[in-house]
Amino acid sequence: MKMFDQHPFLKDNWEAAGFTDLSEVQEQAIPRILEGEDLLVEAPTGTGKTLAYLLPIIQKMDPEKKNTQAIILAPTRELAMQVFEVAQVFLKGSGMAAASLIGGAALKRQLDKLKKHPQLVVGTPNRIAELIDMKKLKVHEVKTIVADEADQVLHPSTIKDVSFITQSALRDCQLLFFSATLSDKVTQQAKQLSDNPSVLSIVATAEEKKAIDHSYYVTNRREKPELLRKLARKEGVKALAFVNNSNYLSRLKDILATKKISFDVLDSSTNKTERKNVLNRFRNDQIQLLLTTDLAARGLDIDNITHVFHYDLSEDARTYLHRSGRTGRMGKEGSVVTLLLPGEEKYLEKITQKLDLELTRRNAPQSRGKRK
């Protein structure tokens, strides 16, 4: 943390949070962000991307200026709130403040937050664009804009809002795009928003890959729910299980409801209050297994997930990577388990070969008698 020696509060907060060394993405991105580069950063999930942009942004902010100086865009309310909470931790003792501005929340309360002149704003593109359009959020001193989970923030449903936000800011405003995976389309969209962003790609090291065990079982459709139950019920397991669509999710929920396992469901139709309650139960270890879809899990960032189950085989390597990245974060060990139907093995092997991952076939636990 030598690069932050001139900001004692940052160094103190870093140490208080229990960190010692910078991760690779932090080591490579922070100096370039401090130099003012526009960056397109690709790094595996769980490698410390949030602090890779937050630390240099906070360092560059001026506590004497009482206007917003940086904006962080997140694709979901949950992720925006998580980033906001991290920002608060690292702003402690700085004399500066952050505000969260998210869609679905009461507008009046958010307007009250802006009256306190936060130097840093974290939120969803739709709400931030709305507040700029209302002339309630002034962006004439915004020097940096971040698109976190850029592959989702630059989605067709939000790209207009993102474009409006970037065009409203200073002409020389620094743009930063962070994501676990960068498709050609996302790269192209980022380059339309930024004149000439540099690309920084961090590949998982052999050690990081070894920390996550990738395996699979072959079973039939009828036995699949019971296999998931047995694997998820093992002691110490805290697992996410991905199902490909809501119809399958509903069926699996009904089957597991008759079995002995503590689980809950996160669907794209889950309302805001129930979603928050479900996530709190999962975070507080009140449930072992959380069933979800790729859409419902957008922006989900939960610590200490031991297992990711691909209940249904993911559609492509990118989806497999995103799902799998929910475990084994920041060098911790984790397990990724795929439940295959007969005939699906070759497709999974293609995915893991493309990602250069070692894959192990396992035998299903014995039925009856030996409960685990």
C-alpha distance (Angstrom), angle and dihedral (degrees) to the residues before:
residue distance angle dihedral
M1 . . .
K2 3.82 . .
M3 3.79 90.7 .
F4 3.83 88.3 66.1
D5 3.80 97.1 48.4
Q6 3.81 90.6 111.8
H7 3.83 88.8 60.4
P8 3.82 105.7 57.2
F9 3.82 92.2 -178.7
L10 3.83 91.1 59.7
K11 3.78 92.4 49.0
D12 3.83 91.5 46.2
N13 3.81 92.4 49.0
W14 3.82 91.4 47.1
E15 3.80 91.3 54.0
A16 3.82 93.4 42.1
A17 3.80 88.9 54.8
G18 3.80 88.6 57.4
F19 3.82 98.1 -111.8
T20 3.79 122.6 143.3
D21 3.82 112.0 166.8
L22 3.79 131.2 29.7
S23 3.80 116.2 -113.0
E24 3.80 118.0 -120.6
V25 3.81 94.9 -99.3
Q26 3.82 90.0 49.3
E27 3.78 92.4 47.7
Q28 3.79 92.7 51.3
A29 3.81 101.8 35.7
I30 3.82 102.6 41.7
P31 3.84 98.6 65.4
R32 3.81 91.2 46.1
I33 3.81 92.4 49.1
L34 3.81 89.8 49.0
E35 3.81 88.0 53.2
G36 3.81 89.6 55.9
E37 3.82 100.2 -110.3
D38 3.79 121.4 157.4
L39 3.81 103.9 -124.7
L40 3.78 138.4 -163.5
V41 3.82 103.9 -162.4
E42 3.79 125.7 -168.4
A43 3.82 115.7 -174.7
P44 3.80 133.9 150.3
T45 3.81 118.5 -90.3
G46 3.80 112.5 -91.2
T47 3.81 97.7 26.4
G48 3.81 97.6 114.0
K49 3.81 103.1 -91.5
T50 3.83 94.0 150.5
L51 3.80 93.7 61.9
A52 3.81 90.2 39.7
Y53 3.80 88.1 71.8
L54 3.82 101.9 22.7
L55 3.81 97.5 58.3
P56 3.83 97.0 53.6
I57 3.81 91.9 40.4
I58 3.80 91.2 54.6
Q59 3.80 91.1 45.7
K60 3.82 90.9 54.1
M61 3.82 94.8 48.6
D62 3.80 118.9 102.4
P63 3.85 114.9 -135.8
E64 3.82 89.6 -158.6
K65 3.81 91.5 64.5
K66 3.78 113.3 78.3
N67 3.80 97.6 -162.8
T68 3.79 129.9 90.0
Q69 3.82 109.8 -81.6
A70 3.81 102.4 174.0
I71 3.81 136.9 28.6
I72 3.80 126.4 -161.0
L73 3.79 116.7 -162.5
A74 3.81 119.7 -156.6
P75 3.82 127.3 -177.9
T76 3.81 97.2 -130.4
R77 3.79 139.5 33.1
E78 3.83 90.8 -118.2
L79 3.78 94.7 54.3
A80 3.81 91.9 43.7
M81 3.81 90.1 53.4
Q82 3.81 92.0 47.1
V83 3.81 91.8 51.8
F84 3.81 89.9 45.5
E85 3.82 91.0 53.2
V86 3.82 91.3 50.4
A87 3.82 89.5 48.3
Q88 3.80 90.7 53.5
V89 3.80 90.6 53.0
F90 3.81 92.3 53.4
L91 3.82 95.6 41.5
K92 3.80 91.4 58.2
G93 3.80 110.2 125.4
S94 3.83 93.4 9.7
G95 3.79 99.0 103.2
M96 3.82 87.8 -126.2
A97 3.80 130.9 109.4
A98 3.79 140.4 -148.5
A99 3.82 130.1 -151.1
S100 3.80 131.5 -158.7
L101 3.81 116.3 -138.6
I102 3.79 112.0 -176.6
G103 3.78 136.6 166.5
G104 3.80 115.4 -105.6
A105 3.82 94.3 31.3
A106 3.82 123.0 110.9
L107 3.81 108.8 -79.4
K108 3.82 94.5 -147.9
R109 3.81 92.3 58.0
Q110 3.78 90.4 50.6
L111 3.80 91.7 49.9
D112 3.82 87.5 53.4
K113 3.82 88.9 53.5
L114 3.80 90.5 54.5
K115 3.81 91.0 53.4
K116 3.83 86.6 66.6
H117 3.84 89.3 62.9
P118 3.81 102.0 -126.0
Q119 3.80 114.3 -158.3
L120 3.82 91.1 -151.2
V121 3.81 126.9 44.8
V122 3.80 124.9 -167.7
G123 3.77 121.3 -173.7
T124 3.77 154.2 110.1
P125 3.83 119.3 -62.1
N126 3.82 95.8 -118.8
R127 3.81 95.9 54.4
I128 3.81 95.0 41.5
A129 3.82 91.4 49.1
E130 3.82 89.3 48.6
L131 3.81 92.8 52.2
I132 3.82 92.5 47.0
D133 3.82 89.5 49.5
M134 3.83 89.4 50.5
K135 3.83 87.4 51.5
K136 3.80 89.4 -123.7
L137 3.80 94.7 114.0
K138 3.79 109.1 55.4
V139 3.80 114.0 -154.6
H140 3.82 102.6 176.4
E141 3.83 90.0 110.6
V142 3.82 98.0 40.1
K143 3.79 106.6 125.3
T144 3.82 100.1 172.8
I145 3.81 134.5 36.2
V146 3.82 121.3 -174.2
A147 3.80 127.3 -161.9
D148 3.81 104.3 -157.7
E149 3.83 113.8 -162.4
A150 3.81 84.8 14.3
D151 3.80 93.4 -172.5
Q152 3.83 87.3 65.5
V153 3.82 99.7 33.9
L154 3.83 89.6 54.5
H155 3.81 90.8 50.7
P156 3.85 115.4 136.0
S157 3.84 89.3 -108.6
T158 3.83 93.2 59.3
I159 3.82 106.5 23.4
K160 3.84 91.8 96.1
D161 3.80 91.0 55.7
V162 3.82 91.7 47.0
S163 3.80 90.9 49.1
F164 3.82 91.1 49.6
I165 3.83 91.1 49.7
T166 3.80 94.4 49.9
Q167 3.81 92.6 45.6
S168 3.81 91.0 50.4
A169 3.82 92.5 56.7
L170 3.80 128.9 75.1
R171 3.81 115.8 -58.1
D172 3.80 91.5 -120.1
C173 3.83 93.8 44.4
Q174 3.81 112.1 144.9
L175 3.83 113.5 -117.1
L176 3.80 121.5 -156.4
F177 3.81 125.0 -173.6
F178 3.82 119.3 -168.0
S179 3.79 126.3 -176.0
A180 3.80 143.3 146.9
T181 3.79 89.4 -128.3
L182 3.81 130.9 20.8
S183 3.78 117.6 -157.8
D184 3.82 121.3 -161.8
K185 3.81 88.8 -107.3
V186 3.81 93.9 54.0
T187 3.81 91.0 46.0
Q188 3.80 89.8 51.1
Q189 3.83 92.3 48.9
A190 3.81 91.4 48.6
K191 3.81 90.0 51.5
Q192 3.80 89.9 52.2
L193 3.80 89.8 55.6
S194 3.81 95.4 42.2
D195 3.81 125.7 45.7
N196 3.77 97.8 -134.8
P197 3.82 117.2 -11.1
S198 3.79 118.0 -172.7
V199 3.80 115.8 -129.5
L200 3.81 119.0 -128.2
S201 3.80 114.4 -174.5
I202 3.79 120.4 -173.9
V203 3.79 116.0 -165.5
A204 3.80 120.5 -157.4
T205 3.80 110.7 -103.9
A206 3.80 121.6 -121.6
E207 3.82 87.7 -107.0
E208 3.80 92.5 53.1
K209 3.79 91.0 48.3
K210 3.80 91.3 50.4
A211 3.82 90.3 52.9
I212 3.81 88.1 67.5
D213 3.79 117.7 62.6
H214 3.83 115.1 -148.5
S215 3.78 116.5 -160.4
Y216 3.79 142.1 148.4
Y217 3.78 143.7 -155.0
V218 3.79 126.8 -150.9
T219 3.79 114.2 -140.0
N220 3.79 140.3 144.3
R221 3.79 125.4 -97.2
R222 3.79 93.3 -105.8
E223 3.82 94.6 53.2
K224 3.81 95.8 42.0
P225 3.84 98.7 90.3
E226 3.80 91.7 50.0
L227 3.80 91.5 48.4
L228 3.82 90.3 51.5
R229 3.81 90.4 49.2
K230 3.82 92.9 51.3
L231 3.80 93.9 48.1
A232 3.82 94.7 44.5
R233 3.82 94.5 46.9
K234 3.78 94.6 63.3
E235 3.79 115.1 117.4
G236 3.80 115.8 -87.2
V237 3.81 94.6 16.5
K238 3.81 119.4 140.1
A239 3.78 105.9 174.2
L240 3.78 145.8 179.5
A241 3.81 116.5 -153.8
F242 3.81 118.7 -161.5
V243 3.79 120.7 -149.3
N244 3.81 120.5 -172.6
N245 3.81 99.1 -128.9
S246 3.79 143.1 8.1
N247 3.81 95.1 -107.8
Y248 3.81 91.6 58.9
L249 3.80 88.9 43.9
S250 3.79 92.1 55.3
R251 3.80 91.9 49.4
L252 3.80 92.9 47.9
K253 3.82 90.3 49.0
D254 3.81 90.9 55.0
I255 3.82 92.2 49.2
L256 3.82 95.5 47.1
A257 3.82 91.2 46.7
T258 3.81 87.5 71.3
K259 3.82 93.3 52.0
K260 3.80 134.7 73.9
I261 3.80 105.1 -97.4
S262 3.80 135.2 108.0
F263 3.80 106.0 -125.0
D264 3.78 142.8 142.0
V265 3.80 137.6 -165.1
L266 3.79 132.6 -122.4
D267 3.79 111.8 -166.0
S268 3.80 129.8 171.8
S269 3.82 86.9 -113.6
T270 3.84 92.8 55.7
N271 3.80 107.8 118.3
K272 3.79 121.3 -120.6
T273 3.82 97.0 -102.7
E274 3.79 95.5 46.6
R275 3.81 90.9 44.7
K276 3.79 89.7 55.3
N277 3.82 91.2 47.7
V278 3.82 92.7 49.0
L279 3.81 92.3 49.9
N280 3.81 91.8 47.6
R281 3.82 90.7 51.9
F282 3.79 89.8 50.3
R283 3.81 94.5 45.9
N284 3.82 90.8 48.8
D285 3.84 92.1 51.4
Q286 3.80 93.2 -115.2
I287 3.80 88.5 130.5
Q288 3.79 128.5 36.1
L289 3.77 99.3 -157.2
L290 3.80 132.0 42.3
L291 3.81 117.3 -168.2
T292 3.79 115.8 -154.7
T293 3.81 147.8 148.2
D294 3.81 127.7 -120.7
L295 3.80 90.3 -105.9
A296 3.82 94.6 49.7
A297 3.82 91.8 46.4
R298 3.80 95.4 55.6
G299 3.78 110.9 134.6
L300 3.80 92.8 3.9
D301 3.81 111.5 152.9
I302 3.81 114.6 174.4
D303 3.79 125.3 162.5
N304 3.79 126.2 -128.8
I305 3.80 99.8 20.2
T306 3.80 102.8 162.4
H307 3.81 99.0 -170.7
V308 3.78 139.6 28.4
F309 3.79 114.3 -163.0
H310 3.78 119.7 -160.6
Y311 3.80 93.0 -154.3
D312 3.80 85.7 176.8
L313 3.79 119.8 32.0
S314 3.82 110.0 -101.8
E315 3.79 117.6 -111.2
D316 3.81 96.2 -122.5
A317 3.81 145.6 -4.6
R318 3.80 93.0 -90.8
T319 3.83 92.5 56.1
Y320 3.81 91.1 44.8
L321 3.82 89.5 53.3
H322 3.81 94.3 47.8
R323 3.79 93.2 49.0
S324 3.79 94.3 43.7
G325 3.81 92.4 49.5
R326 3.82 90.9 71.5
T327 3.81 88.9 80.8
G328 3.82 131.3 50.8
R329 3.80 92.8 35.1
M330 3.82 121.3 177.9
G331 3.80 92.8 4.2
K332 3.82 97.1 -49.5
E333 3.78 119.3 138.1
G334 3.79 119.9 -100.7
S335 3.79 143.1 165.3
V336 3.80 128.4 -129.8
V337 3.81 113.8 -165.2
T338 3.81 126.7 -176.0
L339 3.81 121.4 -161.2
L340 3.78 106.0 -148.6
L341 3.78 132.8 -167.6
P342 3.82 117.3 -138.1
G343 3.82 109.4 -76.8
E344 3.83 96.3 28.5
E345 3.82 97.6 92.2
K346 3.80 97.0 91.5
Y347 3.79 92.8 52.8
L348 3.83 92.1 51.7
E349 3.82 90.1 47.2
K350 3.82 89.6 53.8
I351 3.82 90.7 51.8
T352 3.81 94.9 48.7
Q353 3.82 92.5 43.6
K354 3.80 89.6 52.9
L355 3.82 88.6 52.0
D356 3.81 92.4 42.6
L357 3.81 93.4 -122.0
E358 3.79 128.4 150.7
L359 3.80 112.2 -121.6
T360 3.81 128.4 -160.4
R361 3.79 128.3 -164.6
R362 3.81 113.7 -140.0
N363 3.79 133.3 -166.7
A364 3.78 118.9 -117.6
P365 3.83 115.8 -104.7
Q366 3.79 115.0 -100.5
S367 3.78 117.2 -89.1
R368 3.81 121.5 -119.9
G369 3.77 127.4 -6.2
K370 3.81 98.8 47.0
R371 3.74 107.1 63.3
K372 3.77 115.1 -170.6
